[in-house]
Amino acid sequence: MRVLVVEDDPNLRTTLVEALRHEGYLVSEADEGGQALSTLATSEIDLVLLDRDLPGMNGDAVCRTMVSIRHPARILMLTAAADMAQRVAGLDLGADDYLAKPFGYPELLARMRALTRRDREQRVPTVWSVGDLTVDTVRRFAERGGRPLRLTPKEFAVLDLLLAADGGYVDVDDLLDQVWEDPLEQSRGVVKVTVYGLRKKLGAPPLIEYEAGFGYRLSGDPPAAGRATASPA
């Protein structure tokens, strides 16, 4: 799942971004409303953790804009205001849920999972099939030929991006930007090692191709959104 953290407090933002990436989420970040809307316009985002008390364009304005353009991302609004009137006002703006600061990280994760489940009830879940490979990007489950694959969060994130490319190539730099957003972790070598491990776990025949100057792609029948099917119970 792709998450956008919109928070002007640099310490809290960094803590959330690092913790969610450790959980395996693909995380982008913004420290003000205009930057958040720019990210939403150019990137696929499933869930927004939105601080209500942003400088400049505040969280209310971001929320109203998302609702007006019918952006599909869920909105979990965060604020220091904990009274009921504030919570109701936030929900009336179009937020899907509301969490008062300070909050416990386990509660945040639980609310994120709840929004994902709610979304799954309203939309067809994304379950991709490429040959005998099946990947559920919501439940974060993958199997090939009926054999479950034990993928690391980074391996799953790479596979998710290759699926989203719909049979096209994904440049190494794009993988670095979206999977290894921490500059200290970024190197072409780490991509190579992660893809090597992913290929090994996927098994034969090989599904991941590499073309110099283009990047990586999934071979076989390319996935497409129209081929998404319901998740197994």
Helices and strands as residue ranges (DSSP letters): E 2-6, H 10-22, E 26-30, H 33-42, E 47-51, H 59-68, E 74-79, H 84-93, E 97-100, H 105-122, E 127-130, E 133-136, E 141-144, E 147-148, H 153-164, H 172-179, G 183-185, H 188-202, E 208-211, E 215-218, G 225-227
